[in-house]
Amino acid sequence: MNSVLIYTVHKAASMFLHQLTNNLSKKIGFDYYSINKDEHHDQIKSLSWKTFIEEKSNKKSCFGPIRAGRAEPIIPKGIESYSIILHLRDPRDVLVSLFYSHTYNHPRRPGRFNPSEKQRYRWDEGGIDAFVIQKAPEFKKRYQSLTSNLFNEKNVVFIRYEDMVSDYGTWLKHFLSAFSHFSVPPKRILKIFRRRTSLADIHQKYIKKHENNFNISSEDIYRHKRQITPGDHRRKLKEDTIERLTFEFGGILKLLNYA
């Protein structure tokens, strides 16, 4: 295996994936390229993920989070030679989270996400049900693109947002397995002695480091981490909207075990 590619969608904890991978790159010592880094953003957007990966890839590098719908096309040549993480979330919850993010809490950044106050007012006035129905076809295409190219391939580790929230330790073990072909440098003790370390050691360290990341006692629509409990679409959407989304994403929900 060569480089590691991390694929996901918006509103599936992609920023947590970025922070986790960024820390891991410093721990192990691989090159990490991300659209979330200012030094890479413009180049990735102008070239596309596909071209950027093909130009930069080497045996010790990682790219991500690669969100379908950003910097298309996103699948490089020789996709079977990469170690791949596919991290997805129930698309119905993704759409609900997208509404709150776009309407209330996502910070504006010119050239990236920069809606006017008038646009945010229209989303608010139109309501969550109209918003998710309008956005559903776009996200259906994203999920279809990811699943048709990556799902069930032998070089792909499939993990889910819901498992990250409910069983972070097991989720993290699967996430780290995509990096198993990278050598882990020994740990220095008192800058003199070296002690062998492994992904298992990193796993234990990162469990302790992030074990409280998924504890939210109350909901705040203006907070970036507004609500993490799976099944939020059942609490926020009308019954006929849920039925419409379930029908729209039917095949995907069954494939990813959300049906």
C-alpha positions as CSV (number, residue, x, y, z in Angstrom):
1,M,0.0,0.0,0.0
2,N,1.1,3.6,-0.7
3,S,-0.6,6.7,0.7
4,V,-3.7,6.8,2.9
5,L,-6.8,8.5,1.6
6,I,-9.6,9.5,4.0
7,Y,-13.0,9.9,2.4
8,T,-16.1,11.3,4.1
9,V,-18.9,13.9,3.7
10,H,-19.6,17.2,5.3
11,K,-21.3,17.0,8.8
12,A,-19.8,13.6,9.6
13,A,-17.2,14.9,12.1
14,S,-14.8,15.7,9.3
15,M,-13.0,18.3,11.3
16,F,-12.4,15.7,14.1
17,L,-11.0,13.4,11.4
18,H,-8.7,16.3,10.3
19,Q,-7.5,17.0,13.8
20,L,-6.9,13.3,14.6
21,T,-5.0,12.8,11.4
22,N,-3.0,15.9,11.8
23,N,-1.9,14.7,15.3
24,L,-1.2,11.3,14.0
25,S,1.0,12.6,11.2
26,K,3.2,14.4,13.8
27,K,3.4,11.2,15.8
28,I,4.3,8.9,13.0
29,G,6.0,11.3,10.7
30,F,4.1,11.1,7.4
31,D,3.2,14.0,5.1
32,Y,-0.4,15.1,5.6
33,Y,-2.2,17.1,3.0
34,S,-5.6,18.6,3.8
35,I,-8.0,21.1,2.3
36,N,-8.4,22.3,5.8
37,K,-4.9,23.6,5.8
38,D,-4.5,27.1,4.3
39,E,-1.3,26.1,2.6
40,H,-3.0,23.4,0.6
41,H,-6.6,24.7,0.2
42,D,-6.2,26.8,-3.0
43,Q,-4.0,24.3,-4.8
44,I,-6.4,21.4,-4.1
45,K,-9.3,23.5,-5.2
46,S,-7.6,24.5,-8.4
47,L,-6.2,21.1,-9.3
48,S,-8.9,18.8,-7.9
49,W,-8.2,16.2,-5.3
50,K,-7.5,13.6,-8.1
51,T,-4.7,15.6,-9.7
52,F,-3.3,16.8,-6.3
53,I,-3.1,13.3,-5.0
54,E,-1.4,12.0,-8.1
55,E,1.2,14.7,-8.0
56,K,2.0,14.6,-4.3
57,S,1.5,10.9,-3.3
58,N,4.4,8.9,-1.9
59,K,4.7,5.9,0.3
60,K,4.4,7.9,3.5
61,S,1.7,10.5,3.0
62,C,-2.0,10.9,3.8
63,F,-4.7,13.0,2.1
64,G,-8.0,14.1,3.7
65,P,-10.6,14.6,4.7
66,I,-11.7,14.2,1.1
67,R,-15.3,15.3,1.1
68,A,-17.3,14.3,-1.9
69,G,-18.5,17.4,-3.6
70,R,-15.3,19.4,-2.9
71,A,-12.5,19.8,-5.4
72,E,-13.9,17.2,-7.9
73,P,-12.9,14.8,-9.2
74,I,-11.8,13.0,-6.1
75,I,-10.7,9.5,-7.2
76,P,-7.1,9.2,-8.3
77,K,-5.8,6.7,-10.8
78,G,-4.8,3.3,-9.3
79,I,-7.2,3.7,-6.4
80,E,-6.6,0.0,-5.5
81,S,-3.0,0.8,-4.5
82,Y,-4.0,3.2,-1.7
83,S,-5.0,2.4,1.9
84,I,-8.4,4.0,2.2
85,I,-10.7,5.1,5.1
86,L,-14.4,5.6,4.2
87,H,-16.1,7.3,7.1
88,L,-19.8,8.0,6.6
89,R,-22.9,9.0,8.6
90,D,-26.6,8.5,8.1
91,P,-27.4,10.9,5.3
92,R,-30.7,12.0,6.9
93,D,-28.7,13.2,10.0
94,V,-26.1,14.8,7.8
95,L,-28.8,16.9,6.1
96,V,-30.3,17.9,9.5
97,S,-26.9,18.9,10.7
98,L,-26.2,20.8,7.5
99,F,-29.3,23.0,8.0
100,Y,-28.2,24.1,11.5
101,S,-24.6,24.6,10.4
102,H,-25.5,26.7,7.3
103,T,-28.3,28.6,9.0
104,Y,-26.8,29.4,12.4
105,N,-23.3,28.4,13.4
106,H,-20.9,27.9,10.5
107,P,-18.5,30.8,10.4
108,R,-18.2,32.8,7.2
109,R,-15.0,32.6,5.3
110,P,-14.7,34.4,1.9
111,G,-14.0,32.0,-0.9
112,R,-15.2,29.0,1.1
113,F,-18.5,29.4,3.0
114,N,-19.9,33.0,2.8
115,P,-23.7,33.2,2.7
116,S,-25.3,36.6,3.2
117,E,-27.5,37.3,6.2
118,K,-30.4,37.4,3.7
119,Q,-29.6,33.9,2.6
120,R,-29.4,32.6,6.1
121,Y,-32.7,34.3,6.9
122,R,-34.3,32.5,3.9
123,W,-33.0,29.2,5.2
124,D,-34.4,29.9,8.6
125,E,-37.8,31.1,7.3
126,G,-38.1,28.2,4.9
127,G,-37.6,25.7,7.7
128,I,-35.6,22.6,8.1
129,D,-37.9,20.3,6.1
130,A,-37.7,22.4,3.0
131,F,-34.0,22.7,3.3
132,V,-33.2,19.0,3.6
133,I,-35.5,18.1,0.7
134,Q,-33.8,20.7,-1.5
135,K,-30.3,19.4,-0.6
136,A,-31.2,15.7,-0.7
137,P,-30.4,15.0,-4.4
138,E,-27.0,16.6,-4.2
139,F,-26.0,14.5,-1.2
140,K,-27.5,11.4,-2.8
141,K,-25.0,11.8,-5.6
142,R,-22.1,12.2,-3.2
143,Y,-23.0,9.0,-1.3
144,Q,-23.5,7.1,-4.6
145,S,-20.1,8.3,-5.8
146,L,-18.3,7.2,-2.6
147,T,-20.1,3.8,-2.3
148,S,-19.9,2.9,-6.0
149,N,-16.1,3.6,-6.0
150,L,-15.0,2.4,-2.6
151,F,-17.5,0.3,-0.6
152,N,-16.6,-3.3,0.0
153,E,-13.2,-3.0,-1.7
154,K,-10.4,-5.0,0.1
155,N,-8.2,-1.9,0.6
156,V,-11.0,0.2,2.2
157,V,-11.7,0.4,5.9
158,F,-15.3,1.4,6.3
159,I,-16.2,3.1,9.5
160,R,-19.3,5.0,10.6
161,Y,-19.9,8.2,12.5
162,E,-22.5,6.4,14.8
163,D,-19.9,3.9,15.9
164,M,-17.4,6.7,16.6
165,V,-19.9,8.2,19.0
166,S,-21.1,5.0,20.6
167,D,-17.8,2.9,20.7
168,Y,-14.9,5.3,20.1
169,G,-12.3,2.7,21.1
170,T,-13.3,0.2,18.4
171,W,-13.8,2.9,15.8
172,L,-10.3,4.3,16.5
173,K,-8.8,0.8,16.2
174,H,-10.3,0.5,12.7
175,F,-9.3,4.0,11.8
176,L,-5.7,3.3,12.8
177,S,-5.6,0.0,10.9
178,A,-5.4,2.0,7.6
179,F,-2.0,3.2,8.7
180,S,-0.6,-0.2,9.7
181,H,1.9,-0.3,6.8
182,F,3.5,2.9,8.2
183,S,6.4,2.3,10.6
184,V,6.0,4.0,14.0
185,P,9.2,5.7,15.2
186,P,10.4,4.8,18.7
187,K,9.6,7.1,21.6
188,R,12.4,9.1,23.1
189,I,12.7,9.1,26.9
190,L,14.6,12.0,28.4
191,K,15.9,12.7,24.9
192,I,18.4,9.9,25.3
193,F,16.7,6.5,25.5
194,R,14.4,5.1,22.8
195,R,11.5,2.9,23.6
196,R,9.6,0.9,20.9
197,T,6.1,2.1,20.3
198,S,3.3,0.9,18.1
199,L,-0.2,1.7,16.8
200,A,-1.5,-0.1,19.8
201,D,0.3,2.4,22.1
202,I,-1.1,5.3,20.0
203,H,-4.6,3.7,20.2
204,Q,-4.4,3.8,24.0
205,K,-3.1,7.3,24.1
206,Y,-5.8,8.7,21.7
207,I,-8.6,6.9,23.6
208,K,-7.6,8.9,26.7
209,K,-7.1,12.1,24.8
210,H,-10.5,12.1,23.0
211,E,-12.7,10.0,25.3
212,N,-14.7,13.1,26.4
213,N,-15.1,14.5,22.9
214,F,-18.5,12.9,22.4
215,N,-20.2,14.0,25.7
216,I,-22.8,16.7,25.0
217,S,-25.4,17.2,27.7
218,S,-27.5,19.8,25.9
219,E,-28.1,21.2,22.4
220,D,-27.2,24.7,21.3
221,I,-28.0,25.5,17.6
222,Y,-25.2,28.2,17.6
223,R,-22.5,25.7,18.7
224,H,-20.4,24.0,16.0
225,K,-20.8,20.7,17.9
226,R,-24.5,21.2,18.2
227,Q,-25.8,17.6,18.6
228,I,-24.0,14.3,18.1
229,T,-26.6,11.8,19.1
230,P,-27.5,9.5,16.2
231,G,-31.1,9.6,14.8
232,D,-31.4,13.4,15.1
233,H,-33.6,13.4,11.9
234,R,-36.3,11.6,13.8
235,R,-36.4,14.4,16.4
236,K,-36.2,17.4,14.0
237,L,-38.1,16.4,10.8
238,K,-41.8,15.9,10.0
239,E,-42.9,12.3,9.4
240,D,-43.6,12.8,5.7
241,T,-40.1,14.4,5.3
242,I,-38.5,11.4,7.0
243,E,-40.4,9.0,4.7
244,R,-39.4,11.0,1.6
245,L,-35.7,11.0,2.6
246,T,-35.8,7.3,3.5
247,F,-37.2,6.5,0.1
248,E,-34.7,8.8,-1.6
249,F,-31.7,7.2,0.1
250,G,-33.2,3.7,0.3
251,G,-30.5,1.8,-1.4
252,I,-27.7,3.7,0.4
253,L,-29.3,3.2,3.8
254,K,-29.6,-0.5,3.3
255,L,-26.0,-0.8,2.0
256,L,-24.6,1.1,5.0
257,N,-26.9,-0.7,7.5
258,Y,-29.0,2.3,8.3
259,A,-32.3,0.8,7.1
